[in-house]
Amino acid sequence: MDNQKYKKIIDALNEFLPNDNILLDEPMRLHTTFRVGGPADIFVLPSSVDELKKIFEAARKFDVPVTVLGNGSNVLVSDRGIRGVVIEIGKNLSFIRRDGATLFIGAGTILGAASKFAMEHGLTGLEFAVGIPGSVGGAAYMNAGAYDGEMKNVIKSVKSLDINGNLREREAGELGLGYRQSIFQSNGEIIVEIVLSLMVGDKSLIKEKMDGFTKRRMEKQPIELPSAGSTFKRPKGYYAGTLIENAGLKGLSCGGAQVSPKHAGFIVNTGNATASDIIELVREVQRRVMEKHGVMLEPEVRIIGE
Ligand SMILES: Cc1cc2nc3c(=O)[nH]c(=O)nc-3n(C[C@H](O)[C@H](O)[C@H](O)COP(=O)(O)OP(=O)(O)OC[C@H]3O[C@@H](n4cnc5c(N)ncnc54)[C@H](O)[C@@H]3O)c2cc1C
């Protein structure tokens, strides 16, 4: 980033963010579950909607690009990192409030924690989310789902901040929620709060269901290695993992990136992968699956950075 701009925006951010919440040249591998990715020029950890507004304002004023990150569990950051400002919507923007079967949740809250909170309060509907390692904001953005459940089924409304600093609240029907889709993927807004509508249920049955999902995940998925979950979206009429496995690609490697021998739908970092290794492997899998099955796999993982 241009040196002058860089200095000016840091000065502007210093006026309202504590020092500890502005990190310079922050390695993104420390903030992503793939454990790869070069530095973000300026990494900020806001604690309020007001701070978020001011960050947007400063970025607009100095014409600096902004990237939003939740828990970093569905992104692949390039080895050169991210230019401009990266905003982490994390634990500083995390809370859960309950009113009957309705939960008001800060976007930075970890989804698994929200799922556990619901269980503790005998609320059903969020069991599917127990093993998804994202933030609730990231889960709304992706319409995350598993085991026949998805965020779409439980979201009542979402509050977000647009690029001009206006806070908006939309009902579920206005969010364009579809398979791994939402309007936030195209409107550039930051999700700040999610309202979930759950149902009263039996705590022990809810727990049993969650334990069952956790067991299935541990048996089937390579959760012991860094990854970003399913690498590809499910193509209509197929399962990405099955297509990859049937093309004989289990165990295929590029540098430290590997198609998991345990679950072909996952690309894992075996220890020293670079983002380039992973991207190369993604392309190779796409090419070979196309050759074998005539199906073009589309990454579910969002590839970002320079
Ligand atoms: C082991 C493993 C298992 C997984 N299993 C599943 C699964 O079963 N089902 C599933 O759907 N996913 C799964 N995932 C993927 C991932 O956990 C989900 O997509 C999750 O919802 C991403 O949330 P996040 O906070 O980590 O988002 P990030 O990875 O940080 O970001 C993803 C995208 O969302 C945007 N974003 C994040 N937060 C906000 C916000 N507050 N406002 C606006 N934009 C935002 C980012 O800009 C980015 O484009 C898995 C991942 C791993 C590592």
The ligand as an SDF file (V2000), in Angstrom:
LIG
                    3D

 53 58  0  0  0  0  0  0  0  0999 V2000
  -13.1660  -28.5010    9.9180 C   0  0  0  0  0  0  0  0  0  0  0  0
  -14.1870  -27.6400    9.2330 C   0  0  0  0  0  0  0  0  0  0  0  0
  -15.4850  -28.0900    9.0800 C   0  0  0  0  0  0  0  0  0  0  0  0
  -16.4440  -27.3040    8.4360 C   0  0  0  0  0  0  0  0  0  0  0  0
  -17.7160  -27.7820    8.3170 N   0  0  0  0  0  0  0  0  0  0  0  0
  -18.6430  -27.0260    7.7100 C   0  0  0  0  0  0  0  0  0  0  0  0
  -19.9880  -27.5100    7.5720 C   0  0  0  0  0  0  0  0  0  0  0  0
  -20.3330  -28.5960    8.0120 O   0  0  0  0  0  0  0  0  0  0  0  0
  -20.8800  -26.7140    6.9510 N   0  0  0  0  0  0  0  0  0  0  0  0
  -20.5460  -25.4770    6.4490 C   0  0  0  0  0  0  0  0  0  0  0  0
  -21.4210  -24.7980    5.8910 O   0  0  0  0  0  0  0  0  0  0  0  0
  -19.2910  -25.0050    6.5710 N   0  0  0  0  0  0  0  0  0  0  0  0
  -18.3430  -25.7370    7.1830 C   0  0  0  0  0  0  0  0  0  0  0  0
  -17.0720  -25.2540    7.3080 N   0  0  0  0  0  0  0  0  0  0  0  0
  -16.7170  -23.9440    6.7190 C   0  0  0  0  0  0  0  0  0  0  0  0
  -16.8890  -22.7350    7.6600 C   0  0  0  0  0  0  0  0  0  0  0  0
  -16.7720  -23.1050    9.0120 O   0  0  0  0  0  0  0  0  0  0  0  0
  -18.2150  -22.0110    7.4230 C   0  0  0  0  0  0  0  0  0  0  0  0
  -18.3400  -21.5600    6.0920 O   0  0  0  0  0  0  0  0  0  0  0  0
  -18.3720  -20.8100    8.3670 C   0  0  0  0  0  0  0  0  0  0  0  0
  -19.6820  -20.3390    8.2850 O   0  0  0  0  0  0  0  0  0  0  0  0
  -17.4140  -19.6660    8.0360 C   0  0  0  0  0  0  0  0  0  0  0  0
  -17.4720  -18.7140    9.0850 O   0  0  0  0  0  0  0  0  0  0  0  0
  -16.2110  -17.8220    9.4690 P   0  0  0  0  0  0  0  0  0  0  0  0
  -16.6190  -16.8950   10.5400 O   0  0  0  0  0  0  0  0  0  0  0  0
  -15.0480  -18.6730    9.7480 O   0  0  0  0  0  0  0  0  0  0  0  0
  -16.0280  -17.0270    8.1200 O   0  0  0  0  0  0  0  0  0  0  0  0
  -14.6420  -16.5980    7.4330 P   0  0  0  0  0  0  0  0  0  0  0  0
  -13.9510  -17.7980    6.9060 O   0  0  0  0  0  0  0  0  0  0  0  0
  -13.8890  -15.6950    8.3160 O   0  0  0  0  0  0  0  0  0  0  0  0
  -15.2160  -15.7680    6.2020 O   0  0  0  0  0  0  0  0  0  0  0  0
  -15.9510  -16.4150    5.1790 C   0  0  0  0  0  0  0  0  0  0  0  0
  -16.6020  -15.3300    4.3310 C   0  0  0  0  0  0  0  0  0  0  0  0
  -17.5720  -14.6590    5.1270 O   0  0  0  0  0  0  0  0  0  0  0  0
  -17.3140  -13.2540    5.1870 C   0  0  0  0  0  0  0  0  0  0  0  0
  -17.6600  -12.8170    6.5410 N   0  0  0  0  0  0  0  0  0  0  0  0
  -17.3190  -13.4030    7.7130 C   0  0  0  0  0  0  0  0  0  0  0  0
  -17.8700  -12.7400    8.7430 N   0  0  0  0  0  0  0  0  0  0  0  0
  -18.5850  -11.7190    8.2160 C   0  0  0  0  0  0  0  0  0  0  0  0
  -19.3870  -10.6660    8.7640 C   0  0  0  0  0  0  0  0  0  0  0  0
  -19.5720  -10.5430   10.0800 N   0  0  0  0  0  0  0  0  0  0  0  0
  -19.9660   -9.7910    7.9120 N   0  0  0  0  0  0  0  0  0  0  0  0
  -19.7930   -9.8950    6.5620 C   0  0  0  0  0  0  0  0  0  0  0  0
  -19.0360  -10.8600    5.9940 N   0  0  0  0  0  0  0  0  0  0  0  0
  -18.4580  -11.7620    6.8080 C   0  0  0  0  0  0  0  0  0  0  0  0
  -15.8380  -13.1030    4.8620 C   0  0  0  0  0  0  0  0  0  0  0  0
  -15.5850  -11.8500    4.2590 O   0  0  0  0  0  0  0  0  0  0  0  0
  -15.5930  -14.2570    3.8960 C   0  0  0  0  0  0  0  0  0  0  0  0
  -15.8950  -13.8860    2.5710 O   0  0  0  0  0  0  0  0  0  0  0  0
  -16.0890  -26.0200    7.9520 C   0  0  0  0  0  0  0  0  0  0  0  0
  -14.7800  -25.5540    8.1350 C   0  0  0  0  0  0  0  0  0  0  0  0
  -13.8320  -26.3480    8.7620 C   0  0  0  0  0  0  0  0  0  0  0  0
  -12.4440  -25.8130    8.9560 C   0  0  0  0  0  0  0  0  0  0  0  0
  1  2  1  0
  2  3  1  0
  2 52  2  0
  3  4  2  0
  4  5  1  0
  4 50  1  0
  5  6  2  0
  6  7  1  0
  6 13  1  0
  7  8  2  0
  7  9  1  0
  9 10  1  0
 10 11  2  0
 10 12  1  0
 12 13  2  0
 13 14  1  0
 14 15  1  0
 14 50  1  0
 15 16  1  0
 16 17  1  0
 16 18  1  0
 18 19  1  0
 18 20  1  0
 20 21  1  0
 20 22  1  0
 22 23  1  0
 23 24  1  0
 24 25  2  0
 24 26  1  0
 24 27  1  0
 27 28  1  0
 28 29  2  0
 28 30  1  0
 28 31  1  0
 31 32  1  0
 32 33  1  0
 33 34  1  0
 33 48  1  0
 34 35  1  0
 35 36  1  0
 35 46  1  0
 36 37  1  0
 36 45  1  0
 37 38  2  0
 38 39  1  0
 39 40  1  0
 39 45  2  0
 40 41  1  0
 40 42  2  0
 42 43  1  0
 43 44  2  0
 44 45  1  0
 46 47  1  0
 46 48  1  0
 48 49  1  0
 50 51  2  0
 51 52  1  0
 52 53  1  0
M  END
$$$$
